[in-house]
């Protein structure tokens, strides 16, 4: 038999549906941090948490909160599933400013003084990595910001050849049945007047600004990735991507008794899968 759940038509249920599931697998990704402005670091990715075997009790409404991506110069917001909380990504540092800590840390802004380094923000253990440092190493190296940290690796530190740091790598998940990258860091901003190269974002992260015709780009929504850092000459950074919450459990178990927040429901690889892009609840 088929069912209409939360506004989405499901695949056919197994007629031998068993009782209520006692455990679920989850992926919780927080909102990514926004890039800083004016020769600035890339935003850090939102924290990413995933595991199987999470116990759920029948009859209890479990909270789902989807963290928003940080606006320019703003950290991302936390995402929550029940007792699991992923920490919002840190914002990228502005010129002469360090990045902010978060699920993954924001990249450090470029330094205005030779020999000075502005550090990337720290990541949260088990959720993401630190942002790359912004530097001004020598008069011949240029002033360059760092990339935002990702859930898979640290953001890149500014290079020695007028190259801003790229974002840290994200994490690939197949929880929906397709391989999708989440929570990559945003790239640091560059400046065409100095021959600088802007940092690249990964896993949906934004690319750093480069010139007036190449502004920083925002992260892709619902990836939890960081926004690109702003270029020099007062270039604004870009926003981080919103987060996402996904759970799945065997398709031959009964569906939830109630969901709110209009989750998308689909079936793949023998699982029923619920994806929230806005706040809600689920009750088994």
C-alpha positions as CSV (number, residue, x, y, z in Angstrom):
1,X,0.0,0.0,0.0
2,X,1.1,3.6,-0.6
3,X,0.9,6.5,1.8
4,X,0.9,10.3,1.6
5,X,3.3,11.5,4.3
6,X,3.8,15.2,5.1
7,X,2.6,16.2,1.6
8,X,5.0,13.9,-0.2
9,X,3.8,10.7,-1.9
10,X,5.8,7.8,-0.6
11,X,7.0,4.8,-2.4
12,X,5.1,1.6,-1.7
13,X,5.4,0.3,1.8
14,X,6.3,-3.3,2.5
15,X,3.1,-5.0,3.4
16,X,4.9,-6.9,6.1
17,X,5.6,-3.6,8.0
18,X,7.0,-4.3,11.4
19,X,6.6,-2.3,14.6
20,X,8.0,1.1,15.4
21,X,11.7,1.5,14.9
22,X,13.8,1.8,18.0
23,X,16.9,3.4,16.4
24,X,17.6,5.7,13.5
25,X,20.6,6.9,11.5
26,X,21.1,10.7,11.4
27,X,23.0,13.4,9.6
28,X,22.9,16.8,11.3
29,X,24.7,19.8,9.6
30,X,24.7,23.3,11.1
31,X,24.6,26.5,9.1
32,X,27.9,27.7,7.6
33,X,29.6,30.9,8.6
34,X,29.6,34.0,6.4
35,X,32.7,35.4,4.8
36,X,34.4,38.5,6.3
37,X,34.6,41.7,4.3
38,X,37.6,43.6,2.9
39,X,40.5,41.2,2.1
40,X,38.8,38.7,4.4
41,X,38.8,35.1,5.4
42,X,36.3,32.6,4.1
43,X,33.5,31.4,6.3
44,X,33.8,28.1,8.2
45,X,31.5,25.2,7.5
46,X,28.8,24.3,10.0
47,X,29.5,21.4,12.3
48,X,28.6,18.0,10.9
49,X,27.5,15.0,13.0
50,X,26.4,11.6,11.7
51,X,25.9,8.2,13.3
52,X,23.7,5.1,13.2
53,X,22.0,3.4,16.1
54,X,20.5,6.5,17.7
55,X,17.8,5.4,20.1
56,X,14.3,6.9,19.8
57,X,11.4,6.4,22.1
58,X,7.9,5.8,20.9
59,X,5.4,8.6,21.6
60,X,8.0,11.3,22.2
61,X,8.2,14.3,19.8
62,X,11.8,14.9,18.8
63,X,12.9,18.4,18.0
64,X,14.4,19.3,14.6
65,X,16.1,22.6,14.2
66,X,17.8,23.6,10.9
67,X,20.5,26.2,11.4
68,X,20.5,29.2,9.2
69,X,23.6,30.2,7.2
70,X,25.5,33.2,8.6
71,X,25.0,36.5,6.8
72,X,28.1,38.5,5.8
73,X,30.5,38.8,8.8
74,X,28.2,36.6,10.9
75,X,28.6,33.0,12.2
76,X,26.1,30.3,11.2
77,X,23.4,28.9,13.6
78,X,23.2,25.5,15.3
79,X,21.2,22.6,13.9
80,X,19.6,20.1,16.3
81,X,18.0,16.6,16.2
82,X,16.7,15.5,19.6
83,X,19.8,15.6,21.8
84,X,22.3,16.0,18.9
85,X,23.6,19.6,18.4
86,X,25.8,20.6,15.5
87,X,27.6,23.9,16.0
88,X,27.2,26.8,13.5
89,X,30.3,27.6,11.4
90,X,32.6,30.5,12.4
91,X,32.6,33.8,10.4
92,X,35.7,34.8,8.4
93,X,37.9,37.4,9.8
94,X,38.0,40.9,8.3
95,X,41.2,42.7,7.3
96,X,43.5,42.6,10.3
97,X,41.2,40.2,12.2
98,X,41.3,36.6,13.2
99,X,38.6,34.1,12.2
100,X,35.9,33.1,14.6
101,X,35.6,29.6,16.1
102,X,32.6,27.4,15.2
103,X,31.7,23.9,14.0
104,X,34.5,24.7,11.6
105,X,36.5,27.9,12.1
106,X,36.4,30.9,9.8
107,X,39.6,31.9,8.0
108,X,41.8,34.7,9.3
109,X,41.8,38.0,7.5
110,X,44.8,39.4,5.6
111,X,47.4,41.3,7.7
112,X,48.3,44.8,7.0
113,X,51.8,44.6,8.5
114,X,54.7,42.4,7.3
115,X,55.4,39.5,9.5
116,X,51.9,39.5,11.1
117,X,49.5,36.5,11.0
118,X,45.8,36.5,11.9
119,X,44.8,33.0,12.8
120,X,41.9,31.0,11.6
121,X,39.2,30.2,14.1
122,X,39.1,26.8,15.9
123,X,36.8,24.0,14.9
124,X,34.7,21.9,17.2
125,X,36.2,18.5,18.0
126,X,34.3,15.7,16.1
127,X,32.4,18.3,13.9
128,X,34.9,20.3,11.9
129,X,38.3,21.8,11.5
130,X,40.1,25.1,12.0
131,X,40.2,27.9,9.4
132,X,43.4,28.8,7.6
133,X,45.6,31.7,8.7
134,X,45.7,35.1,7.0
135,X,49.3,36.5,6.5
136,X,51.6,39.2,5.2
137,X,54.9,37.3,5.1
138,X,57.1,39.6,3.0
139,X,56.7,42.6,0.8
140,X,56.9,40.2,-2.2
141,X,54.3,37.8,-0.9
142,X,51.2,40.0,-0.8
143,X,48.6,40.2,1.9
144,X,46.3,37.2,1.8
145,X,43.5,35.8,4.0
146,X,42.9,32.2,4.9
147,X,40.1,29.8,3.8
148,X,37.4,28.7,6.1
149,X,37.7,25.3,7.7
150,X,35.6,22.3,6.5
151,X,34.1,19.2,8.1
152,X,36.8,17.2,6.4
153,X,40.0,19.2,6.7
154,X,41.5,22.6,7.8
155,X,41.1,25.7,5.7
156,X,44.2,26.5,3.7
157,X,46.6,29.2,4.9
158,X,47.4,32.1,2.7
159,X,50.1,31.2,0.2
160,X,53.5,32.8,-0.5
161,X,52.7,33.8,-4.0
162,X,49.7,36.1,-3.7
163,X,47.3,33.3,-3.2
164,X,44.4,33.4,-0.7
165,X,43.6,30.2,1.1
166,X,41.0,27.9,-0.2
167,X,38.3,26.3,2.0
168,X,38.7,23.1,3.8
169,X,37.2,19.9,2.4
170,X,33.7,18.7,3.2
171,X,32.2,15.3,4.0
172,X,30.5,13.0,1.5
173,X,27.3,11.3,2.8
174,X,25.1,8.7,1.1
175,X,22.3,8.8,3.7
176,X,19.8,9.9,1.1
177,X,20.8,7.2,-1.4
178,X,22.9,9.6,-3.4
179,X,26.5,10.7,-2.6
180,X,26.3,14.4,-1.6
181,X,29.1,16.7,-0.2
182,X,28.3,18.8,2.8
183,X,30.0,21.3,5.0
184,X,32.9,22.7,3.0
185,X,34.8,25.9,3.8
186,X,34.6,29.2,2.0
187,X,37.6,30.6,0.1
188,X,39.5,33.7,1.2
189,X,39.3,37.0,-0.8
190,X,41.9,38.2,-3.2
191,X,42.8,41.5,-4.9
192,X,43.5,41.8,-8.7
193,X,45.6,44.9,-8.1
194,X,48.3,42.9,-6.3
195,X,48.0,39.9,-8.6
196,X,46.3,37.9,-5.8
197,X,44.3,34.8,-6.5
198,X,41.1,34.3,-4.6
199,X,40.6,31.1,-2.6
200,X,38.1,28.5,-3.9
201,X,35.2,27.1,-1.8
202,X,34.5,23.4,-1.8
203,X,31.5,21.1,-1.1
204,X,29.1,24.0,-1.8
205,X,31.3,26.6,-0.2
206,X,31.5,30.1,-1.7
207,X,34.6,31.4,-3.6
208,X,36.4,34.4,-2.3
209,X,36.0,37.8,-4.1
210,X,38.7,38.8,-6.5
211,X,37.8,42.1,-8.3
212,X,34.8,44.4,-8.6
213,X,33.6,42.2,-11.4
214,X,34.2,39.0,-9.4
215,X,32.6,39.4,-6.0
216,X,32.5,36.8,-3.3
217,X,29.9,34.1,-3.8
218,X,27.5,32.6,-1.3
219,X,27.5,28.9,-0.2
220,X,24.8,26.6,-1.6
221,X,21.7,26.3,0.6
222,X,21.3,23.3,2.8
223,X,24.9,22.2,2.5
224,X,26.1,23.9,5.7
225,X,29.1,25.3,3.8
226,X,30.9,28.6,4.4
227,X,30.6,31.8,2.4
228,X,33.4,33.4,0.4
229,X,35.5,36.1,1.9
230,X,35.4,39.7,0.5
231,X,38.1,41.0,-1.8
232,X,40.2,44.0,-1.0
233,X,39.0,47.6,-1.6
234,X,36.0,47.2,0.8
235,X,34.7,44.1,-1.0
236,X,31.8,42.5,0.9
237,X,31.9,38.8,1.8
238,X,29.1,36.4,1.1
239,X,26.7,34.4,3.2
240,X,27.1,30.8,4.4
241,X,24.8,28.0,3.4
242,X,21.9,26.9,5.6
243,X,22.1,23.5,7.4
244,X,20.1,20.3,7.0
245,X,18.8,17.4,9.2
246,X,18.3,13.9,7.7
247,X,17.3,10.7,9.4
248,X,16.6,7.2,8.0
249,X,15.7,3.7,9.2
250,X,14.6,0.5,7.5
251,X,11.7,0.7,5.1
252,X,9.9,-2.3,6.5
253,X,9.3,-0.4,9.8
254,X,6.2,1.7,10.4
255,X,6.4,5.3,9.4
256,X,6.4,8.0,12.1
257,X,3.1,8.7,13.8
258,X,3.6,12.4,13.2
259,X,6.0,14.9,11.5
260,X,6.0,18.7,11.3
261,X,8.1,21.0,9.3
262,X,7.1,19.3,6.0
263,X,10.1,17.0,5.7
264,X,10.8,15.5,2.3
265,X,10.2,11.7,2.4
266,X,11.8,9.2,0.0
267,X,12.9,5.6,-0.1
268,X,16.3,4.3,-1.2
269,X,18.6,1.3,-0.5
270,X,16.0,-0.3,1.8
271,X,15.5,2.8,3.9
272,X,12.8,5.4,4.5
273,X,14.4,8.8,4.6
274,X,13.2,12.1,6.1
275,X,14.9,15.4,5.2
276,X,14.2,18.7,6.9
277,X,15.2,22.0,5.5
278,X,13.2,23.9,8.1
279,X,12.3,23.5,11.7
280,X,10.0,20.7,12.8
281,X,9.5,17.6,14.9
282,X,9.1,13.8,14.4
283,X,7.3,11.3,16.6
284,X,7.6,7.5,16.3
